[in-house]
Amino acid sequence: MNYVQISSLIFSQVGKSVMIDPQYYSLLFPLFDDIERFDTMTDSIRELTILQPDDWHIHLRDDLALSTTVPHAASSFNRVICMPNLVPPVKNAQEAIAYRARIMEQLKSSNLSLERKSAFDPRMTLYLTDNTTAQDIELAAQSGIVQAVKLYPAGATTNSADGVTNINACVDVFEALEKYNLPLLIHGEVTQDHIDIFDREKRFLDEVLAQIIVKFPTLKIVVEHITTSDAADFVLSQGNHVAATITPQHLMFNRNHLLVGGIKPHFYCLPILKRESHQKVLLDVATSGNPKFFLGTDSAPHATDKKEAACGCAGCYSAATALPLYATAFDSVGKIDKLEGFASRFGAQFYGLPLNESTITLVNTPMQVPTDYPYFDGASLTPLMAGETLPWSIKA
């Protein structure tokens, strides 16, 4: 038996006595260190109403992909920070305005309720390149729809070829970001080929980010999708102008889930999953109630055939089921009561935005993650934990 088979058996036998051979206890929800945590989850809070959350890091892609990604994001989140790594990338305010218009046009044609359509507020970002100017930042700040600027080291992830090759050449841009109080969002990995992929986050913190903070001490910075205890400790050691987002996959899984028993391409993302010890620290800080850590799914769609390939794409798609995923992670350590701060409060507070007034309710009722979603050009899109059962779901 495997994890999926055991969890499915349990949830199909609610109210009945189920005997599980002790040899399989370690497979019961990889999130839980022991069986007592499973008891804590199922016997504690059964229903949780929180302020409507925001996603402070999401990839919606563009054009035909928006017909899938926009309704999924808008079904749960009010504000979303839209990543700019399109082809070509979003490099100035004019391009950001045009991209937002395409998103909103797709929203109009979706089957979402009028309430969800009216609440959805995509916030745009600019893609920082070697050619970005201080004037680009000024115009972005004046646009009213650009929320931040994204730093991709060239070659670090999907569509990052136009990223920054020389941090030292960005001095004028960083000064402008400080001046206009626009946050710098960072994919925190170095990209030199000789550096081990599991070490690239720490090397970026030590060799690049620490120097940026020294030179620009009031620049607001979000270290996105942190994956290591090193990153958590780094953020904790900085002032309130430095924060971090954490994805559901980095709270729920580690590199064993990716590699043991065969490669699981739908667990492959960048930054890559790390050791279990790092996963546990991320779960600790995410559920601590510390406002420096907040929700950012990094939901990144790729067609199934592009993931399940000899050279598969990096990215986990979680937009449609993000809240049940996070709820499962938080409740695995008995901290479901900390979810609202992480999902609905801390990000808005960091960005200086008002809290949402609407609410959403999660229930401790099992749901099965769809095996796939329709994507464009006849392709399918496989979500994180496709076909598996989660103990939490969104109340209809």
N, C-alpha and C positions, 0 to 999 in steps of 0.2 A: 504494500500500500504506500501511496505517497501523500504529500500534504493535501493536495486537491481532493483525493479520494476520501481521506479521513474527514476533512472539514465538510465535504458534501454529505457524508454519512451522518455526521452529528446534526447538521442543520435539517436533514430530512427526517430526523427522528425526535424532533422537539416534543417533550412531554413523555417520552418513552425512555426506558433504560437501555443504554448503549454500552457494551463491553468493548474496550479497546486494549489490545495486548500491550503491556508496559513497554515492549521494545519499540513501539511507535510513538511514545510520548514525546520524544525529541522532535518529531515531525509536526506536532500540533502547533500550528501557527508559528512559523520561524521567528516572528516578532517577540515571542514570549520566552523569558529565561526559564520559567518553570510553570507547572500546572496551576499554581496559585494565582498567577496573573490572568490566566484564562477565567478562573472563578471570579476574580475582581471585575473583569470586563462584563461578563454576562449577568452578574448579580448587582451591579451598581446602577448608574443612571440609564434609564430606558429611553428617554427622550430629551433632546437638548435643543433649545431655541437660542440662536445667536443672531447678532446683527449681520446683515448681508455682507459676505466677505468680498475682498478684492484680491485679484491676482497680480502681483507686482513683477511678474516675469512670465510672458507667454509668447509663443510663436503661432501666429494665425496664418502665416504664409500669404499668398496673394491669388488674385483672379479666381479660377474655378475652385481652388482649395477652400476658399472662404465659405462656400455653401455648406461645408461640413464643420469647419472650425469655429465660425462665428456663432451659430446657434448653440454649440456645445459650451462655449465660454460664457455666453450671455445667459444660459439657463441657470447658472449658479452665482456668477460674479457680477458686481456692479461696475467697478473700474478695473481695467486691465492695462498693464504696461506692455505695449506691443513692440516686440523686437524688430529692429530695422534691417536685419540681414536678408533682404530680398535680393532678387537678381533683376536689375541692378539694385544696389542698396539705397536706403532712404538717407540722403546725405545733407538735405537742407530743409528749411521750413516749408517751402513750396511743395516739395515732394512728400513731406509728412502730411500736409493738408490734403493732397490728392489721395494718398493711401488711406487716410481716415474716411474720406468720402466713399471709397470703394467698399470699405468695411460696413459703413452705415447703409449703403445701398443694398448690400447683401442682407443686412439685418431686416430691412423693410420686407423683403420677400420670404423671410423665414416663417415658420409656423408657431413661433413663440407668442406668448400672450402680449397684449398691449402693455401690461405692467412691466414685463421683463424688457420689452423693446425700449420703453421710455427710460428705464433705469440704466441700461447698458451704456457705459462711457469709456470708449477706448482712448487711452492716453498714449501719445506718440513719443518716439525716441529718435534721435539722430545717430547715424553710424559715424563714429569718429575715424577719420582717415588722416594720412599724412598731409592732406591738402585742406583740411578743415581750418577755417579762419575764425578769429574773434568776432568778426561781423556775422558769420553764420550763427554763432551762439547768441548774439544780440537779437537777431531776427527771430531765432527760435524762441527766445524768452518772450518776445513781443507777440508771438503768434497766438498764445493762449491755449494751444493744444499740445505743444511739445513739453513733456514732463521731465525729460532727462536726456543725457547723451551716453551712448554705449561705447565702451572701449573693448574691442576685440584685438588681442595680439594677432598679427597676420598668421593665418593658418591654424588657429587654435580650435576651430569648430566649423560647423556647416556654414558655407558662404562667407568665410572670413578672409578670403584672399585680399580684399581691399583694406584690411585692418591696419593698425598702426605698426610700423616697422622700427620707429625710433621714438621712444617716450620723451626723450630730451627735446624733441622738436615740437612738443605740444605745450610748451610753457605759456604762450599767449592764450591758447584755448582754455587751459586750466585756470588762468587768471580771470578770464571772462566767465567761466562757470562759477567761480567764487563770487564775482561781482553780481551776477544775476541770480545767484542762489539756485542754480540748476544742478541737481545731483549727477555725479559720474557713476555709471553702472559698469561694473568690471567683470569680464570673464577672466578669472584669476589663474591663468596658467602660462608658464613660459613655453616656448615652442621649439627650442633647439632640439634637433634630432637625437643628439647624444644623451639627452636627459630622460631618465626613465619616466614613463607615463604616470606611474603612481607617485612620483616625487614632484611633478610639475606645479602643483598648487603651492606647496610649501616654498619651493624655490621662487615663485612669483611674489609671495608675501615678503620673503626676506630680501630679495634682490631688486624688486620693482616697487611694490606698493608702499613699503616702509619709506622709501625715498620720496615718493609722491606726497605722502602725508607730512613729512618733515618740511618740504618746500611749500606746501599749500595747506596749512594747518586748519583752515576754516572750510575747506572744500568738503561738501557732503558726498559721501562715497557709500555705495552699496556693493559689497562683495557678493556676487550672485552665485547661487547654487553651490554653497560651500559643501565640501565633501570630507573634510578631515578635522581631527581634534586640533591640529595646528591652526586651521582657519578660525575655528570657534574661539580658541584662546587668543588669537590675534585680535579679533573683533572685540572681545571682552576687555582687552588691554587698552583699547583706544577710547577716545571721548565719544560723546553722544552723536557726533557728526559721522560716525562710521557704523554701518549696520550690515546685516546679511540676510539673504533669502535662503530657504531650504526647500528642496523638492520632496514630494512624497516618496520617490524611489530611494533617496538617500537616507530617509528615516526608516524605511521598511526592509531594505535589502543591503547586502554587501557583496563583495566580489565572489564569494562562494556561490551565491545564487546565480551569478552570471556564468560561472565556469565549471562548477562541479557537476558531473553527470552529463556533460555535453554543453556546448555553447548555447545560451539563450539569447538570441539577437534582440529580443524586445526588452531586455534589461540593459542593453548597451547604450550608453549615453556619454557625453563629455561635459564636465569632467567625469571620468570613469568611476564606477563603484569601488570603494576602498575596503580595508579590513573591517571585521566586525567591531573591533575596538573603536574605530572612528565612527561607525554607525551608532554605537551606544552613546558616545559623547554628543553627537548631533541630536539624538532623541532627548538627551538630558537638557541641552540648552533650549531646544524648541519648546519643551514642555515646562520650562522653568518659570515662565512668566516674565522673563527679561525682554524689554521692548526693543532690544537691538536685533532680535531675530523675528522674522515674519514670513508669511506665505509667498512663495513664488514657485509655481509648478514647473516652469521650464518645459511645459507641454510642447512637444516638438513633433509634428506629424511627418511621417514618411510613408509612402505606399508600401504595403506588405512585401511586395516583391523586391523593393529596394532595401528593406531590412533583412529579409531572408535570402541573402546573396553571399557570394564568395568574398565580396568586399562591401559589407553592409553599412548602411548609414547610421550615424549616432543620433539618438534621441528617443525619448519615451513619450508616448501620447497618453495624457491623463486628464485632459480638460473636462470630459463629460462625467467622470467619476472621481474627481479630485477630492471633494469634501468627504465622501465615504472612505477614501484612502487615508486621508489625514486623520479622520476620526478613529479609524482602526489603529493607526500608529499611536495616537495619543492615549487611547484607552488601553493599549497593551501595557502601559506602565501606570495605569490608574490615574491619568491626568486629563481626562476628557474635559474637565472643568476649565482647563487652561487653553482650550482650542479657540475660544472667541478672541482672546487677546492676540494670539498668533495670526488668526485668519482675518479678523475684522477691525482691529484697533491699531496695532503697532505700526503697520505700514502707513496708514493714513496719517498717524501722528508724526512719523518721520518726515513725510512729504509735506506736512503742514496743511493737510486737507481735512475737511469736516468728516466726521463719522457718518456712515450710512444710517438712515432711519428705518428702512425696511428690515425684515428679519427672515430667516430661513430655519426650518426645523429638521433636525436629524433624528432618526429613530433607530433603536437597537434591534432592527429587523433585517435579516439577511437579504442580500441582493446578489445576483450573479452578473458579473461584468460581461457585456456582450463579447462574442468571439471576434467580431469585426464590425466596422462601419463602412458604408459606401463612401468612396472617395471619387475623385474626378477621373475622366477618361476610362471608366470601367474598372478602375483599380479598387482595392479594398484598403482599409486602414486598421491595423491591429493595435488595440489599446494595451496599456500596462495591465498585467494580470488578466488577460483575456480568458474568458470562460471560467474563471475562478470565483469563489464565493467570498464576499465581504460581509462582516457582521453588522455593518452600519449602512443605512440608506437614507435618502432624502424623502421626507414626508410629502406625499402628493397634495 
